[in-house]
Amino acid sequence: MTRSRLSGVIAAIATAVEENGEPDCGRSIALARHLLDHGCDGLNVLGTTGEATSFSLEQRKRVMSAYRDAGLPLERLMVGTGAAALADAIALSRHAAELGFAGALLLPPFYYKGVPDDGLVSYVERIVRATMAQPIPIYLYHFPALSGLPWHVGLIRRLLAEFGDRIVGLKDSSGDMTYARQAAAITPAFAVFPSTEAVLMEARDGPFAGCISATANLNADLCARAFHDGDAAALQAAVTIRQLFDGKALVPGIKALLGQIHRDPNWARTMPPLAPFPPADRAHAVAGYEAVRARRVA
């Protein structure tokens, strides 16, 4: 199965939650269509913003299948398949491959800290081997602040040497641009996506393949103008929207603002242990977002 390489503006799409705690596939699919129609080149399904690690294995597989059943363009979608249990990561990666997703985004097994590189290489090797019949491209997910385990540059080099073109890229949520540039410099074939839209101008002709951003749920149109048209004012507006969440709980904030934008308060639901966005923070974010949009219209 041939899968296209992802690039450009990719939203780390939120997952809607039903009142009973089940993933709300209908709302999630509607948002996916909206984002793909309004600036996103692709989507990262079931990442951190998608609260993947708060859902069970079967719930995650159900969300993935729902995206396929809805006829969404899976060649433009990567999906998070990392898990603390190797068997779960294998099952999710196989499911993603069978459905036809463009890539599997692999968080390291995050419970045990300080494990040697050999352990992480073994984890990847087992997943690579288990998906050989349908060799889905693997993107590494570097978020050491939450996972406690880095895909450090030396380890990336080793994985590329051992598994070749199965390891195709990296989502870097560390915020360390020195690290991101070092990872991107390993080889032009290794696609690095920082987690901030601030890099989009640099990505147009520079080292990065684009960005994978939580706030692209809210500003995808602005990001697209920046990346595809070189619109510096649109980029500044997109970055200003991202800054509304500085120092605040990002995922609940994104979902609260999605509820405002789409006039659907059900979007504000989160899965424990995340808690709803505080009302004062929500009011601040809504006011800031509407101010940015008003300036763009004017």
matplotlib code that plots the C-alpha trace (Angstrom):
import matplotlib.pyplot as plt

x = [0.0, 1.5, 1.1, 1.9, 4.4, 2.6, 3.6, 2.3, -0.4, -1.5, -3.9, -3.5, -7.3, -9.3, -11.6, -15.2, -16.4, -20.0, -21.6, -21.0, -17.2, -17.3, -15.5, -18.1, -17.2, -19.9, -18.7, -15.0, -15.6, -17.5, -14.5, -12.1, -14.1, -14.2, -10.4, -9.6, -11.9, -10.5, -6.8, -5.4, -3.2, -3.5, -4.6, -3.0, -5.7, -5.6, -2.5, -2.2, -4.8, -7.0, -6.6, -5.6, -4.0, -7.2, -9.1, -9.0, -7.5, -11.0, -12.1, -9.1, -9.6, -13.3, -12.4, -9.9, -12.4, -15.0, -12.7, -12.3, -16.0, -16.8, -14.8, -12.2, -9.0, -6.8, -3.8, -3.8, -4.1, -1.6, -2.8, -1.3, -0.5, 2.0, 1.1, 2.8, 2.0, 3.8, 0.9, -1.4, 1.0, 1.3, -2.5, -3.1, -0.3, -1.7, -5.2, -3.9, -2.1, -5.1, -7.4, -4.9, -3.7, -0.8, 1.3, 1.5, 2.6, 4.6, 4.8, 7.5, 6.3, 6.0, 5.7, 9.3, 11.8, 15.5, 15.3, 18.3, 18.2, 18.3, 14.8, 13.4, 14.9, 13.4, 10.0, 10.2, 11.6, 8.7, 6.2, 8.1, 8.2, 4.5, 3.4, 5.7, 2.8, 1.4, 4.4, 2.8, 5.3, 6.2, 6.6, 8.3, 6.5, 8.9, 7.2, 9.6, 7.7, 4.8, 6.3, 9.5, 11.4, 13.1, 13.7, 17.2, 19.1, 21.5, 18.7, 16.9, 20.1, 20.2, 16.5, 17.0, 20.1, 18.3, 14.8, 15.5, 12.5, 10.0, 10.9, 9.9, 9.6, 9.1, 6.5, 8.5, 6.4, 9.5, 9.6, 13.4, 14.1, 17.8, 16.7, 14.2, 16.9, 19.4, 16.8, 15.9, 19.5, 20.0, 18.7, 16.3, 14.2, 13.3, 10.3, 10.3, 7.2, 7.5, 4.4, 4.1, 2.7, 5.5, 7.8, 5.6, 7.5, 10.7, 9.2, 8.3, 11.8, 13.7, 14.4, 10.9, 8.1, 5.4, 3.9, 1.6, -0.2, -3.1, -4.1, -4.6, -8.0, -8.7, -6.6, -6.0, -7.1, -4.5, -1.8, -2.6, -2.2, 1.2, 2.5, 1.1, 1.1, 3.8, 1.3, 3.2, 0.2, -1.8, 1.0, 1.1, -2.6, -2.2, 0.6, -1.5, -4.3, -1.8, -0.5, -4.0, -3.2, 0.2, 0.4, -3.0, -4.3, -4.0, -6.3, -9.3, -8.7, -8.8, -12.0, -13.6, -12.9, -14.1, -17.4, -17.6, -16.5, -18.9, -21.7, -21.7, -20.9, -20.6, -17.1, -15.9, -16.0, -12.7, -11.7, -10.4, -7.8, -8.2, -10.7, -12.9, -11.4, -12.1, -14.8, -12.5, -9.9, -12.6, -13.8, -10.3, -9.7, -13.0, -12.4, -8.9, -9.9, -12.8, -10.5, -8.0, -10.8, -12.3, -8.9, -8.5, -12.0, -11.3]
y = [0.0, 3.3, 6.2, 9.8, 11.7, 14.3, 18.0, 21.5, 22.5, 19.5, 20.0, 17.8, 17.3, 17.2, 14.2, 15.0, 13.1, 12.0, 12.5, 8.9, 9.2, 7.4, 9.1, 11.1, 10.0, 12.1, 15.4, 14.4, 13.5, 16.8, 18.7, 16.7, 17.6, 21.3, 21.5, 19.7, 22.1, 25.2, 25.1, 21.8, 19.8, 16.9, 15.8, 14.1, 11.9, 10.6, 12.5, 14.4, 17.0, 14.0, 12.6, 9.2, 7.9, 8.5, 6.1, 2.4, 0.3, -0.6, 3.0, 4.2, 1.5, 2.5, 6.2, 5.1, 2.9, 5.7, 8.0, 5.4, 4.5, 8.2, 8.3, 10.8, 11.0, 8.8, 9.5, 12.9, 11.6, 10.2, 8.5, 8.1, 4.4, 4.6, 2.9, 1.9, -1.8, -3.1, -5.4, -2.3, -0.3, -3.2, -3.7, 0.0, 0.2, -2.8, -1.4, 1.9, 0.1, -2.0, 1.0, 2.9, 5.8, 7.7, 7.2, 5.9, 8.5, 6.6, 7.8, 5.9, 3.5, 6.1, 4.4, 3.3, 6.2, 6.1, 3.0, 2.3, 3.0, -0.8, -1.0, 1.7, 0.2, -3.2, -1.5, 0.0, -3.2, -5.2, -2.7, -2.6, -6.4, -6.7, -4.3, -5.7, -7.1, -3.6, -1.3, 1.8, 4.8, 5.5, 9.0, 9.4, 11.5, 13.5, 14.9, 14.3, 16.7, 14.2, 10.9, 11.2, 9.5, 11.4, 10.3, 11.9, 12.6, 9.7, 7.3, 8.6, 8.0, 4.5, 3.8, 5.1, 3.0, -0.2, 0.3, 2.4, 4.2, 2.8, 5.7, 8.7, 11.6, 13.3, 15.3, 17.5, 18.8, 19.7, 23.3, 23.0, 24.4, 23.5, 19.8, 20.2, 21.6, 18.9, 16.2, 17.8, 17.9, 14.1, 13.7, 15.6, 12.5, 12.7, 15.0, 17.0, 18.8, 21.2, 21.7, 25.5, 27.3, 29.9, 27.8, 27.8, 30.6, 28.8, 25.5, 27.0, 26.6, 25.4, 22.3, 21.5, 19.7, 21.9, 21.9, 19.7, 22.1, 21.8, 25.4, 24.6, 23.3, 27.1, 28.9, 26.5, 29.0, 31.5, 28.8, 27.9, 31.5, 31.6, 28.3, 28.3, 32.1, 33.5, 35.8, 37.2, 39.0, 35.7, 34.0, 36.7, 36.3, 32.5, 32.9, 35.4, 32.8, 30.2, 32.7, 32.9, 29.6, 30.4, 29.2, 27.5, 24.0, 23.7, 20.8, 21.9, 25.4, 24.2, 22.3, 25.2, 27.5, 24.9, 24.9, 28.7, 28.6, 25.8, 26.9, 23.5, 23.4, 19.6, 20.2, 21.4, 17.9, 16.3, 12.9, 12.5, 13.4, 16.6, 19.0, 21.5, 24.9, 27.4, 30.0, 33.0, 31.4, 30.6, 34.2, 35.5, 33.0, 33.8, 37.5, 37.2, 34.9, 37.2, 40.2, 38.5, 37.5, 41.0, 42.6, 40.1, 41.0, 44.7]
z = [0.0, -1.0, 1.4, 0.8, 2.9, 5.1, 5.1, 5.8, 8.3, 10.4, 13.3, 16.3, 16.3, 19.5, 20.2, 21.3, 24.3, 25.0, 28.4, 29.3, 28.6, 25.3, 22.3, 20.3, 16.7, 15.0, 16.4, 15.9, 12.2, 11.6, 13.0, 10.9, 7.7, 8.8, 9.3, 6.1, 4.2, 6.0, 5.7, 7.1, 4.8, 7.2, 10.7, 13.6, 15.1, 18.7, 19.8, 23.1, 22.1, 21.1, 24.6, 23.2, 26.4, 28.3, 26.0, 26.1, 23.3, 21.9, 22.1, 20.2, 17.5, 17.3, 16.6, 14.0, 12.2, 12.4, 10.5, 7.8, 7.7, 7.2, 4.0, 5.3, 3.3, 5.4, 3.1, 4.8, 8.4, 10.9, 14.0, 17.5, 18.2, 21.0, 24.4, 27.6, 26.7, 23.7, 22.7, 22.7, 20.5, 18.1, 17.9, 17.3, 14.7, 12.9, 12.9, 11.5, 8.8, 7.9, 7.7, 5.5, 7.6, 6.2, 9.3, 12.9, 15.5, 18.1, 21.6, 23.6, 26.3, 29.0, 32.4, 33.0, 33.0, 32.4, 30.2, 27.9, 24.2, 23.6, 25.3, 23.1, 19.9, 20.9, 21.3, 17.8, 16.3, 17.5, 16.0, 12.7, 12.5, 13.4, 10.6, 7.9, 5.9, 5.7, 6.4, 7.7, 8.0, 11.6, 13.0, 16.3, 18.9, 21.0, 24.1, 27.0, 29.4, 29.4, 28.3, 30.4, 27.5, 24.7, 21.2, 21.4, 18.2, 18.6, 19.1, 16.0, 14.0, 15.3, 14.4, 10.9, 10.5, 11.7, 10.2, 7.2, 5.5, 8.0, 10.3, 8.3, 10.6, 14.0, 15.8, 18.3, 21.2, 23.3, 22.4, 22.0, 18.5, 18.8, 19.1, 16.3, 13.9, 14.9, 14.2, 10.9, 9.9, 10.1, 6.6, 4.3, 4.1, 7.8, 8.2, 11.3, 12.5, 15.5, 17.5, 16.9, 13.9, 14.5, 12.3, 9.3, 7.4, 8.0, 6.9, 3.5, 2.3, 5.4, 7.4, 8.6, 6.9, 8.5, 11.9, 13.9, 16.3, 18.8, 18.1, 14.4, 15.6, 15.9, 13.3, 10.4, 7.8, 9.1, 9.2, 5.6, 4.5, 6.2, 4.9, 1.4, 0.6, 2.8, 4.6, 7.6, 9.0, 9.0, 10.8, 13.5, 14.0, 14.3, 16.8, 18.8, 19.1, 20.3, 22.9, 24.5, 26.1, 27.5, 31.1, 30.9, 30.4, 26.6, 25.8, 27.9, 26.5, 22.9, 23.5, 25.3, 22.4, 19.9, 21.8, 21.2, 17.6, 16.6, 19.0, 20.7, 24.4, 24.2, 22.8, 26.2, 27.7, 28.6, 29.8, 33.3, 34.5, 32.5, 33.9, 32.1, 31.3, 34.1, 33.2, 33.6, 31.3, 28.8, 28.8, 28.3, 25.4, 23.7, 23.9, 22.6, 19.7, 18.7, 18.8, 16.4, 14.1, 14.1, 13.2, 10.3, 9.0, 9.3]

ax = plt.figure().add_subplot(projection="3d")
ax.plot(x, y, z, "-o")
ax.set_aspect("equal")
plt.show()
